[in-house]
Amino acid sequence: MIVSLVAAGLHPRVRSQADGSHYTSTGVLPLVPGVDGVGRDPAGELRYFVLEDTTLGSMAERIAIDPRRSVVLPSDCDPLAVAAAMNPAMSSWIALRQRISFVPGGNVLVLGATGNAGRLAVQVARLLGAGQVIAAGRRADLLAGLPALGATRTLLLDDASPVVQDRLGQSASDVDVVLDYLWGQPAATVLTALISGRADRGKPLTWIEIGSVAGLAAPIPSAALRAAQLQMIGSGRGSVASSAILAELPGLAREISKGTFGIDVQAVPLADVERAWTDDAGTRHRIVITVLPAAGRVANAACVQSGIGS
């Protein structure tokens, strides 16, 4: 099916796809960036779609999609909010619903909570029943706004493990799940602090690695793997079947449509994609490339998801 582009998110996944650093990158050129978006199909319906790994991405006026990998949206849907929120929210939504059996009441630490996906992870964790949500990040100014989104505690990260351990305090014993968007040295620092400060090291701790904005490798000390009941897994393309991801789209789209999540969107016309690509304010908003007549800022979606397209 060929759809006309309405909006496509400029996600970190899109940038890494384009520069060849993503683990699914093939190096094949030419490449049209973009992994998902909202388009209008030949019948005039709006669809949120997810593309398979392809060099023919969503940042084009017309895109070939598989309708089975799409969600049909009503005509009065806010396509900018859907295009902005689905991809970053999906990372934590899939991690907690597909990679583990998350038990409501469990305590979650979001590592990298000041990015777009991390801020949504705080909200997703609370929605799915987390008892406590600790938001950890490296930007004090952005951490300050996370309690309003559902964080019960915030943790400023630096390179000193004893300092992080001291800031974690009793929370080190209470954390059940870590959603990690950073990896690199911050992951090693926090993991060491968590295990060192854990009163009961027999209590299960699940670490879900989702992103690697702080480094592709993390110097995890071997003792950490032996000193606690630790499970480390990843969540992303390959670790979750495509069918399982597609099955989660309707529920997530419903929550976005209800205005459950707060997300700051900056719309940029497709003609200005080069300017958008170099925008360094991505931690403050999610850039959406659009062919709508006017670009601007929007808050939450106001649409109702109607199911997986056939």
Buried (B, 14 or more C-beta within 10 A) or exposed (E): BEBBBBBBBBBBBBBBBBEEEBEEBEEEEEBBBBBBBBBBBEEEBBBBBBBEEBEEBBBBEEBEBEBEBBBBBEEEBBBBBBBBBBBBBBBBBBBBBBBBEBEEEBBBBBBBBBBBBBBBBBBBBBBBEBBBBBBBBBBEEBBEBBBEBBBBBBBBBEEEBEBBBEBBEEBBBBBBBBBBBBBBBBBBBBBBBBBBBBEEEEEEBBBBBBBBBBBEEBEBEEEBEEBBEBEBEBBBBEBBEEEEBBEBBBEBBBBBBBEBBBBBBBBBBBEEBEEBBEEEEBBBBBBBBBBBEEBEEBBBBBBEBBEBBE
